[in-house]
Amino acid sequence: MKKYNVRGSVLGFEDTINIEIHEIDELFSTMQDMDNKDISFTIINPYMLREYSFDLPTDIKVILGINETSNVSVYNIVIIQKPLEDSTINFLAPIIINNDNNKVAQAVLDSKRHPDFGMSETIKSFKEQ
């Protein structure tokens, strides 16, 4: 379990300031609001599913203190469904973590610049590839 300070905000959860991340396995983790235990997100390691690269927005680099040598992790929020394969992933709003200073922010990517990334892609769409 690692603790982080949110910079900027998580979309729709502007009051979430301190989080902890619990790794479930190499694909899934949970992101828990430390000040409100009722708020929790399932997050996924996108690199286990697909090629996922993008230019990090400058404002995110600045608020997280990211440079060329920073140890950065990227996750995406998952909306869990039953069955699990129907769960959807938002690839246009990645969670960016600077592991060097324990700061986290959510980036919002331009869908025109990243037409291959969707807001609600199912897990099963990657299993079938």
C-alpha positions, -999 to +999 in steps of 0.1 A: +000+000+000+014+034-011+001+068-001-001+097-025-012+134-026-036+143-053-027+174-074-054+189-096-083+166-091-099+133-100-128+141-124-160+143-104-141+138-071-126+172-064-125+167-027-103+136-030-069+149-018-051+119-002-052+084-017-036+051-012-031+024-038-035-012-031-021-036-057-044-066-063-023-082-090-002-071-120-033-059-138-057-045-111-053-022-082-076-001-060-073+036-054-088+046-021-097+080-008-079+081+027-103+108+040-135+092+028-135+054+029-167+053+008-148+065-023-127+039-040-118+033-076-107+002-094-077+010-116-059-010-142-023-012-156-030-003-193+003-017-205-009-052-196-036-048-223-023-026-251+003-003-265-004+029-246+017+060-252+008+097-252+025+131-246+019+140-210+002+175-209+026+202-197+003+212-168+004+176-154+042+176-157+044+209-137+020+200-109+035+166-105+071+178-108+079+153-136+111+155-156+130+131-180+143+110-150+111+108-130+098+074-120+062+076-134+033+051-132+002+052-153-032+037-145-067+039-159-100+039-140-122+008-146-160+007-142-165-029-130-194-048-145-206-084-143-192-104-160-158-088-154-150-089-191-178-063-197-160-038-174-150-006-192-118+013-191-113+051-197-081+055-217-087+092-222-083+102-186-052+084-172-041+086-136-005+097-136+018+091-106+052+105-098+066+078-076+096+101-067+075+126-047+042+105-042+020+130-061-008+119-084-030+137-109-056+128-136-047+139-171-074+145-198-062+135-232-076+151-264-096+124-283-087+140-316-050+135-309-056+100-296-083+085-318-073+049-307-082+056-271-118+054-259-136+065-228-153+031-222-134+003-239-143-032-226-118-055-211-130-083-234-121-062-265-085-068-256-088-105-247-101-111-282-070-096-299 
